[in-house]
Amino acid sequence: MGFSERLNSLIGEVEGSSGAALVGIDGIAIESSSQGIDMVNVGAEYSAILGDAQKASQDLNLGEIRAISILTDQMNLVFSLLKSEYFLALSVKNRGNWGEARHKLRGHAPRFEEEM
């Protein structure tokens, strides 16, 4: 199964999900799938925050960051950092199941890592 199919599978498994992307920490999207939200831009815009959070965690000797969640008025964004400088991004509408999104993203992350 390719990245596109895996992203679509992830979106289909999470109620209220509207998009997913595999993005490099430099902000360049490898693959994305969305229904109403531009996940390429989400990845590009939030990559700097994820990079800064990684650096802060390393500077403080807290270990590697596994996930970050950003809650907005309209959308919940969940990011799962992968090995090799990549991350998965998943957007979930506020009425969607945010807990399920975190759980499913955590489950899908190793599958993406295996293919990289």
C-alpha positions in Angstrom: 0.0 0.0 0.0 1.4 3.4 -1.0 1.4 6.6 1.0 -1.7 8.0 -0.7 -3.7 4.9 0.1 -2.4 4.9 3.7 -3.5 8.5 4.2 -6.9 7.8 2.7 -7.2 4.8 5.0 -6.3 7.0 8.0 -8.9 9.7 7.0 -11.6 7.0 6.6 -10.9 5.5 10.1 -11.3 8.8 12.0 -14.8 10.4 12.4 -14.7 14.0 11.3 -11.3 13.8 9.7 -10.9 16.1 6.7 -7.3 15.6 5.6 -3.9 14.0 6.2 -0.4 14.5 5.0 3.1 13.1 5.1 5.5 16.0 5.3 9.2 16.6 5.7 10.2 18.6 8.7 11.4 21.2 6.1 7.7 21.7 5.2 7.7 20.0 1.9 4.8 17.6 1.5 5.6 14.1 0.3 1.9 13.1 -0.1 -1.4 14.5 1.0 -5.1 13.8 0.9 -7.8 16.2 1.9 -11.5 17.1 1.8 -11.8 20.8 2.1 -8.5 21.7 3.9 -5.2 22.3 2.1 -3.0 19.8 4.0 0.1 20.8 1.9 -0.2 24.3 3.4 -0.9 23.0 6.9 2.3 21.0 6.7 4.3 23.9 5.3 3.0 26.4 7.9 3.3 24.2 11.0 6.6 22.5 10.1 8.5 25.4 11.7 6.7 25.0 15.0 7.4 21.3 15.0 11.1 21.9 14.2 11.3 24.4 17.1 9.5 22.0 19.5 12.0 19.3 18.5 14.9 21.6 19.2 13.5 22.7 22.5 13.0 19.2 23.6 16.5 18.2 22.7 18.0 21.3 24.4 16.1 20.4 27.6 17.1 16.8 27.4 13.5 15.7 27.4 13.8 13.1 24.6 12.3 12.9 21.2 8.8 14.4 20.6 6.3 11.9 19.5 3.2 14.0 18.9 1.8 17.5 19.0 -1.8 18.6 19.0 -3.0 22.1 18.0 -6.6 23.0 18.7 -8.2 25.9 16.9 -11.7 27.3 16.8 -12.5 25.3 13.7 -10.1 22.4 13.5 -8.0 20.1 15.6 -4.6 19.3 14.1 -2.7 16.3 15.3 1.0 15.8 14.3 3.0 12.6 14.8 6.7 12.9 14.3 8.3 10.0 12.5 12.0 9.0 12.3 14.1 10.4 9.5 12.8 14.0 9.7 9.2 13.5 8.7 5.8 13.9 10.3 2.2 12.9 9.7 -0.5 15.6 10.0 -4.2 14.8 10.5 -7.0 17.4 10.6 -10.2 16.7 12.4 -13.2 19.0 12.6 -14.1 20.1 16.1 -17.1 17.8 16.1 -15.0 14.9 15.1 -13.4 12.4 17.5 -10.0 14.0 18.5 -9.1 11.1 20.8 -9.6 8.6 18.1 -7.5 10.7 15.8 -4.5 10.6 18.2 -5.0 6.9 18.7 -5.2 6.1 15.0 -2.3 8.3 14.1 -0.1 6.6 16.7 -1.1 3.3 15.1 -0.4 4.3 11.5 2.9 6.0 12.2 5.0 2.7 12.4 3.5 1.6 9.0 4.7 4.8 7.4 8.1 4.5 9.0 8.4 0.9 7.6 7.9 2.2 4.1 10.3 5.1 4.3 
